[in-house]
Amino acid sequence: VDISQRRQAEQEVARLSRISILGEFAGAIAHELNQPLAAMLSNSQVGSSMMDEPKPDRTEMKAILDDITADAKRAGGIIHGMRAMFKKEGAVPDEAVDVNEAVKQLLDLLHSEIMARKVKVDLRLGGPLPCVPAGRVELQQVLMNLLLNALDALRGAAVAQPRITLSTALEADRVLISVQDNGPGIPPQVLDRLFEAFTTSKPTGLGLGLAISQSIIKRFGGELCGENHAEGGAVFRIKLPVAG
């Protein structure tokens, strides 16, 4: 198998992994999409009623139209994000990725799921950060996998306030992304084999998410590591070189 065939196989495995992850968030994504659509319907009905008035308030009408435009863009952004996650990359080269924007876009997509799980996300974005040479969709896939793992770890955890801290920072010539939770931590029997394929502590997990995530980050010239935090819970750190 030559390098190009191996790369194509790795991309297809990564894409199928994204589809699997998105399947777990399907209900939340549908809810997230329904919110702007419902707001657009409500605003359009109000605007239609106003047009029946002898002298419609032009200022209020403009505000309603602006709201409809904003909600349409939000719905379009959600759909665009989902399409990007599902599509095959082919031979698309790496791009200069704004890490903070990629993080915020992903959190917008997962907002309803995070709220449904009653988990607080403490977002700490450093900046301004230089861009990193990576694939935006694949980087978001890695972050989605880490967030899903953190959410699963916090399910039923004996903590007063389940919390995930997602932070970015610049360390020397590398951009650092950290995902930390205050759950029970990584089981000792899993810790040493964390990034090996088919290693999992989940009853229904395949154990491929972290292995795929590490291979993606390595392809970007970066590092992905995970450990138990001294204050409790688990922390995963991604280090990526900045774009030259």
Number of C-alpha atoms within 10 A of each C-alpha: 6 6 8 10 10 11 14 15 12 14 19 16 14 24 20 15 20 23 18 13 16 20 12 12 18 15 13 20 21 13 15 20 20 13 14 20 17 12 15 21 12 14 19 17 11 13 19 12 11 16 13 9 9 7 8 13 12 11 8 12 18 12 13 18 15 13 17 20 13 14 19 16 13 18 19 14 16 21 15 11 16 17 11 14 22 15 14 15 17 10 10 8 9 13 13 15 19 16 26 21 12 15 21 13 16 19 19 15 22 21 16 20 21 20 12 9 14 15 18 14 19 14 15 14 17 15 11 10 17 20 19 22 19 25 20 20 21 22 20 20 25 23 23 22 20 21 24 19 16 26 21 14 21 24 13 12 13 11 11 6 13 21 20 24 17 21 18 22 20 18 11 9 13 19 21 22 23 20 22 26 28 23 24 16 19 20 13 10 11 13 15 13 13 21 22 16 14 15 20 21 15 11 6 7 11 12 17 17 27 23 16 22 22 19 18 23 20 14 11 19 14 20 17 21 14 19 16 20 15 8 7 14 20 23 23 20 19 21 23 25 21 20 14 9
